Amino acid sequence: MTRLRVAFAGPHITFQDAGRLGMMRFGVPASGPMDRKAFAIAQSVFSNPPEAAAIEISLGGLALDCIEGSVTFAVVGGGFIVQIGARRLGAWQVHTLHQGERLVIRPGPWGCWTYLVFAGHLITPQWLGSSATHGQSGLGGGTLVSGQEVMVQDARTFPAVEGAIPCPIWARPRPLIHAVLGPQDRFFSSESLDDLATQPFYLTNSYDRMGLRLRGPSLTPVGALSIPSEPILRGSVQVAGDGLATVMLADHGTTGGYPKIATVVSDDLDGFVQLRPNDAVRFKLVSPAQAVAIARAGDRALRAYLTRAC
C-alpha cells in the first residue's frame, strides 16, 4: 500500500473513472473525464481497466506528498508541468514517486486538464457503482482537498517503462470544432446561424465540468424559451435568453429547456476542453453523415495509437 497526502489541491480536482454509464435515463449525469482520450491513454500505460479510477487535474494544480511506499505513475493530457522534488519534468511521461518525495502538477504552456494514473488500484469512494465524480454535488469518488490521504493498493514500480509517452497531434487544443445544426436551430434567425458558422467565439472564465460559456456574436433565440425540457447530450450548444452559447460538458444535466442551436461532434470535445479562457474557437457545420465519419475516424486513430503504445 502506498499512502499519499494532498498538500494542495486547486478547484475542480476530482477522482474520475470512465463515467457512470447507462444512468442518464434516471436523471443521473454520466460525469467521467473531461478529456476522454487522454484518460484512456493514461490508463493504457499500466493496462488498467476502463473502470479504474484516476485523478483529474485542472488548471488549479495538485501537490501530493508520498508518506509511505513507492509507486510508478503516468501524467497524460495537456502541457502541464510535473515536478518531483527539484526535478522539473512534464506531462506525457511516466515516473516513480518514492517515500518522502513531493509530486507537484501545475499548468504549463497549454491545456486545461491532465490525468494522474497509478500502477496500482487507486482506492476511492463510489456512488451507484462508479468513482466518477459529479463536480457540483461531489457524489462519486469526490473532490480532493488539502490534508486528505490518497491510497494506492497493490502499488507497483516499473522503472523500465519510465520516460516519455508520445503526444499525438489530435490530443492538442482544437480551435476548429465540427458541429451539426439543431435540434432547435429553427428558433434562430438566419443571421445567427450564419454567425455561428462564420464568426469566432471566445472561451470565458465561466466554466466548470458542467459546461463552458462562450463570448461572441449574440445568438438570441426567437420565441423558444418556453419549449418543453428534453434530453441533453455532451456537446449540446445551448443558448439562454441573453444570446450567449454554452457548450455542455461531462457533468451536464440530463434534461433542459433552453434551445440548442447545434451539437458538437463528440470526437472534437476532447480537444475543445483543452482550450483555455480567452482562446478563440470556430464552428464548422457538417451534416449528420459527416459527423459520423469524423467520429469513426477519431475512434480509429485512438485505437491505432493504443495498439502501438501497448
N, C-alpha and C positions, 0 to 999 in steps of 0.2 A: 504494500500500500504506500503510495506517495501522497503526502499532505502538502497542500499549498495554502497560503493565506493571502487574501486580497489586501494589498497595501493601498491601492487606489483604483476606483472604477468610475469612469465618466458616465454620462447618460446613455441609455439605450444599449447597455452591455448585458446580454442575456444568454441563457442556455437555450440552444435550439437543436432539434433534430430535423429530419426531412419534412416534417409537417404532420399535422393532425388530420389525416385524410379521411374522407367519407363522412364527415360530421356536419358539413355546411347545411344539409337539408334540415338539421335540427337547430340551426341558428348559431353554430359554433364555428368561428373562423379557423382556417387551416393553419395560420401562422407559418412557422418554418423559416428558413433562411431568406434574407433579402436577395442575396446573390446565390441562386441555387446551383449554378455551375461551379463557382469557386468552392462552395460547400462540398459538392460531390468530388471534386478533385482532391480536396483536403482529406476527405475520408478514405479515398482510394490509396493514399500514401501508405497506410497501415492495413489496407484491406478491411477496414471497419465496415460493418453492415450499415445500410441507409438509416436504420432506426437509432444508430449510435448518436450520442449527444456530443455537441461541440460548443465552444464559447464564441458567440458572435460579438465582434468588437466594432464600435462606431468611431467617429472622429474624436469622441471623448477620451479614448485611450484606456489602458489597463496596466496595472503593475501587480505581479504576483511574487511572493516570497516562497521559496521551497524550504519548508521546515522539517521535512523528513523524506528520505528516499531520493530516487532519481527517475527521470522519465524522458523519453525522446518525444519531441513534439514537432508539428508542422504548422506554419502560418501561411495561409493561402488567401489571396484576394486583395485587391488594391495595391498601392505602392507604399505600404506602411513601413515605418522604421521599427526594427526589433533590436533590443539591447539585452545582453546578459552580462551583468556587471559593467565593466568598462568596454566590453566588446560591442561595437555598433554594427548591426547586420541589417537585414531587410526581410520583407515578406517574400513569399515564394521560395522558402527554404526550410530545411529540416535540421534541427539541432537537439542537443540533450541538456536538460536542466538538472543540476545536482543540488544536494542539500546545502543550504547556506547561500545560494545564489538568488538574485532577483531578476525576474524577466519583466521587461517593460516593452509594451507595444503602443506606439503612438503614431499620429498621422505623419505621412511622408509627402512626396511630391504629387501623388494623385490617388483618387479613390476615396470612398466613404465607408466601406465595410470590409472586414477581413475575418478570417476564421482560425481559431486556435484549436487544433485537434491533437489528442494524445495517443500514444501507443499503449493502450490500456482502456479500461472501462471507466468512463467519467460518471461518477455517481451523482445523480440529480433527482429531485422530486419529479413525479409525473402527475398529469391530470388527464383523465379519460384515455389512459394508455400511452401518453406521449410526453416527451420532455419539452416539446416546442412551447415557447413562452409567448403568451399574448401580452404585448407590451403594456397596454392600458390597464389591464386587470392584474397582471403579474401571475396569472394562472399558468401552470406548466412548470418547467424547471425553475423559473424565477429570474429576477434581475439581480445581478451581482452588486454587492455593497462592500465598502471598506470594513475590514475585520472578519469577514466571512471566511470559513475554511472550505477548500475545494479538495475533494478526494478522488484519486485515480486508483482504482482497484486493478490488480494484476498488471501493474505498470511495468513496462519493458524498456530496455535501452537497445538501440540499433546504431552503433557507430558507423556501420557500413553504409547506411543509407543517408547519412548526414550530407548536407550540401544543397545546391540549388535545385529548384523544381522549374521546368520550363514554363514561362508565362505566355500562353497563346495570344495572338493579336485580338481575338474576339473576347478576351477577358478584360480588355481595356474599356474605359468610359466610351459610351456610344452617343455622340451628339446628333445623329440622324436615326430616328426610330420609325419603323413601319407601323401603320395603324389602318384598321378597317373602319369605315364610317358606320355610325349607328351604335345602338339600336334606335336612338331618338334624334337622329340628325334632321328629321322633318320639322323639329321645333326651332331650328336655327336658320337665319337668313342666308341667302347665297353669299353675301359679303362675309359673314362669319365663317362659312365653310371654306371660302377662298382664303381667308386669313389663316385658318388652321393649316391649310396645305402649302402656304407660300411664305408666311412670316415667322421670324424666330420668336421663341418663347424663352424665358429665363427661369431657372430654378430659384426658389426663395428659401428663406430660413424657416418657413412654416412647413415643417415636415416631421414625421415620425414613422414608425413601422406601419402605420395605417395608410398613410398617403402623403403626397407631396404636391404643394400648390405651386402653380406656375404664374409668372408675371408676363404679360404681353397684351396683344390686342383683346379688347373686350369681346366675349363670345356670348353676350346676353341672350338667353333663350326667350322665345316669344310664346307666352301662354302655356308654359309647360310645368310650372312649379306645383301644380296640384295633381300630377299624374300619380297613379297608384304605385306603392312600393313594389319593387320586383327584384329578382336576384342580381347581384353584382359580381363581377369577376375581377381577379387581379389583372390590372392593366386597363380597367374602365377609366375613360376620361370624363369625369363627372363635372358638371358646371352648375354652380349655385346662382342665385339671383343677382350677385354682383358681377357676373360675367367672367369670373376667374376659374380657370380649369384646375382640377385636382386629379392626379393620376393615382389610382388606388393600388396599394401595395400589399405586403404579406399579411398584415393584420386587418385588412379591410372587413367592414361589416358584411353580413351575408345578404342583406336587402337594403334598398334605399329608394327614395322618391325623387331625387334630382335627376334631370335628364342627362343622358350620356351621349356626347356628341360623337365619340369614337372609342375604339378598343385597341390598345397597343398589342401588337403581336408578341406572344409570350416569350419568344426567343430573344427579343430585344430588351426585355425588362432587366436582365442581369447587368447588362452594360449601362442601362439608363440609371440604375440606382448608384452606380459608381461615379456619376457626375456630382459635382459639388455646388453648393449655393452660389448663384450668380453666373454659373455656366449656361451657355446657350444650347438650346435643343430645337430641332426642327422635326416636323412630322412629314413622312412620305406616305400618302394614302395609296393603299393597294386593295385589290379585290380579295374576297374570301379564299379563292383558289390560290392566289399568290401568297397569301398569309400561311396557308397550309404548307406550301412548298418551302417557304422560308423556315418555318418551324421544323420541318423534316430535315432540311439541310443542316440546321443548327444542331439537331439531335445526332445526326451522323458525324458531324465534326467533333462533338463531345465524346461520342463513343469511340471514335478513332483515336482521339487523344488519350483516353483512359486505357485503351488497349496497348498503345505504345508505352505509356507511362508504367503500366503494370508489368 
